[in-house]
Amino acid sequence: MTAAPGATTTWTTVCPLARIDVEGGVTALVGGRAVAVFRTHDDAVYALDNVDPFSRASVLARGIVGTRGDVPFVASPMLKQPFDLRTGVCLDDPEVRVASYAVRVVDGVVEVAAPEPGPGG
Amino acid sequence: MSAHPPSERRQRLVVVGHGMVGHRFVQAAIERGVTETHDVVVVGDESRPAYDRVGLTTFFEVGADALSLLPTGGYDDPRVRLLLGTEVTAIDTEARTVGFAEGDLDYDALVLATGAAPFVPPIEGRDLDGCFVYRTIEDLEAIRDAAAHEGARVGAVIGGGLLGLEAADALARLGLETHVVEMAPRLMAVQVDDAGGAVLTRHVEQLGLTVHTGARTSAVLGDRGRVTGLALADAEPVAADLVVFSAGIRPRDALARAAGLEVAERGGVLVDEQCRTSDPHVWAIGECAAPAGRMYGLVAPGYAMAEVVADVLVGGSGSFTGADMSTKLKLMGVDVASFGDAFASTEGALELVYADAVTGVYKKLVVSEDGRTLLGGILVGDASAYGVLRPMVASGIALPDNPEDLILPAGRGGGTELGAGLPDEAQVCSCNDVSKGEIVAAVAREDGPCDSAGCVTRCTGAGSTCGSCKPVVKTIVEDWFAAQGRVVDRSLCEHFAMTRQELFDAIAVHGHTSFAAVLAAHGTGRGCDVCKPTVASILASQLNHHVLEAGARVLQDTNDAFLANIQKNGTYSVMPRIAGGEVTPDKLIVLGEVARDFGLYTKITGGQRIDLLGARMEQLPAIWRRLVDAGFESGHAYGKSLRTVKSCVGSTWCRYGVQDSTSLAIMLEERYRGLRSPHKIKGGVSGCARECAEARGKDFGVIATEKGWNLYVGGNGGASPVHARLLAQDLDTATLVRYLDRFLMYYVRTADRLQRTAPWVESLDGGLDRLREVVVDDALGLGEALEAAMAQHVDTYFDEWAATLEDPDKLARFTSFVNAPDVPDPNISFSSTRGQAEPLLHEGPVDLGATIAVGAPR
């Protein structure tokens, strides 16, 4: 459910890029939801829903960021399941994925696209 | 008397004797299904169930419970009844009854496992007060009491064989000046030759014992009924306050003789290959039996006989046709092994000898005339080759071209590994009779194959008794994997093709101080959740920097990353250090107030601390501000590091205590606090042998003695509980700390990732003995370096939480939302149980708009 950033997309300011450790993450409040924003060694940024679907705890931003082969991933700090930073797909169980969000850096500031309002939301 | 036809009547099997062999027989009988058809009555004359008589010398250190082979006091199978402290007075083979003081008991089958009794030569004075034998726990208790008697200063052991030396070791450990008096011209005359005996004598004398060989005791001297010494033929008398007879054993065959069963010329109940006596309903096994007229004074042949009889009773065709009398043991720290034709009695046999008088090593191989077959050998001072050599004798495989390589020290052509070359039928473990074929079957089987040598030991028993064959088991397992093209991959992860130990050494040698440098020099890719915390832990061990320094914090495992233990709903628990479990009322009140003010669930831990659970990440700094101000510091409950050193109140308060265990526990906890290690480390200190601090369930445990401290290592609770084992005894506090420094730092340096001390000690080549060589004897010369590394840790220790509170950069991470720091995470909420908070999990991500209506998060 990656939100395709379009003309109507609402971008939420997260923080300056420098505030995120290289290969670390922060939690941001985006449209009422907890979103994990990560920065990799090449200064790419990724955003996933912060709730780990296995443990149901809001913790993914606190996981360790690394690579498996060429895939950048975060390991849940709870039970270590790895999630692809680009897609949110669990590398050990592709049936499971967390929502990923569009993210960009504008003038050194990280912004995440707010999720589309859900039905009835 | 029974309404059932005879075939359906349950039979009664009576076992006389509950020593090691009697116990093994009962186990085998249960395993093989004898109890499906038989009720078993086991009669033992000692007051306790079977115990490890082979390990009797360790009784003074470990106590009777640790030696017990049946710690629960009975068998799980309800069809087995155990009668202890009960004497059998007669056997009537006609009526098929055994007689007791209270009456008779019928049997259908009778197994005699009455063992042997120490032989006391018929010399004058042998009944004086102060004369002992060395066979049962009661004997050892009596010796200990006599040695503690005021004025007891000198002990003498008559007999310099295997048991005699063990008895002498026991006397020396009890603090007596000790003499060994042996009639033969050398010690251990049955196992070693003159040259080996001379090397052994030097070792024993270096330990402060006096050895008299070629010395026949003509009388025990006494005064007013008490021992005063030994009179020797052709030599000066030896003064002694107590005397232990250890001049061999004799089969206990009196019951059998009285019952008219045939006995061997030199004693022992004569039995056939099925261990059946001259009466078809009576069997004899172990030291009381004499298969083909020969008595076997070792436990392994006794076990083999036990298995044979259990097999025969279920209709099997087992037979006992003689046993391997090979011996390997460690006496007073000296390796002695003797196997096969040790004395070169085979026609044309040749001897190859390696002797190093300086280090006290003597090795002899006996080979066939053509030099192709190993017939036997003797090893004194270094028996490490035993595991390789002994199976070569039994299998008869060809020797390598230079057989001397097998006994030369490694580096001088020696160190030949053997395993793959053995035939399948070669016996690898003589204690438990496991062949190479059985080991290979365990790793090759379809259903749950073993994946390591340790697993093979658990599954097959190979190496589980004396451990001498473990290196061979390991070689066989690794060879098998290699032959399958399966390399036992010891890589840490895809980014580092190294073990933790190799990585530790590489980082130390190159002086790396960051993960980036380590990765660039030794790894590939960007790292992951396995290698990053491992490197972070190694860097922390070596540098003792703050784990939340920039660059280091993204490496930290979940709990280290926020200096607290994460809980299932993403909140944290807070656990300040309460060293040794000692806390003032004022500080206890502070803990209560903090828990109340932040609404934290409060629970007492097993490590004598207080855990405060349910703190939101952003609350941690405020909580710790109050704790630090009240004098608390980090308890490192979140780290792979020292947790606690548990203690009892010790001699300060306890009427039984012999040392101040609380003060020592606090000192040790404060010394090793914050030490980052491969896994968590726990310690314990007990103020007396009652062991209320459960120190032997810890990675290191200290137990007070009258003379100082006993140090135990390698214990843990958890899923596979292990008791810590004795490393050194009666230490003063300074020596204890030195050994602990070395032990812990050696563990930190060489253990695998997430390997606790128990499996780590197991994994050392030589196990606990090897560890003792490194830590106590400083065999690797590492002692000073290990102590210096620990001193560096102690000198640079600081409280991680106090330092975090001083640093705005570190504090900035403790926030709920980077763009909304005042909003608590709506995914966290609580319910209440028994008046305290309990985490409440949600089905999926919680939208802030949705939760506010239902109840504001706390």
Interface residues (C-beta under 8 A of the other chain):
Chain A: T12 T13 V14 C15 R19 D21 V22 E23 G24 V26 T27 A28 L29 G32 R33 A34 V37 T40 H41 D49 N50 V51 P53 S55 R56 A57 S58 V59 R62 G63 I64 V65 G66 T67 R68 G69 P72 F73 A75 P77 M78 K80 P82 A99 G121
Chain B: E494 H495 G525 R526 G527 C528 D529 C531 K532 P533 A550 R553 V554 L555 D557 T558 A561 F562 I566 K568 N569 G570 M617 A812 T815 S816 F817 V818 N819 A820 V823 D825 P826 N827 I828 L841 H842 E843 G844 P845 V846 D847 L848 G849 A850
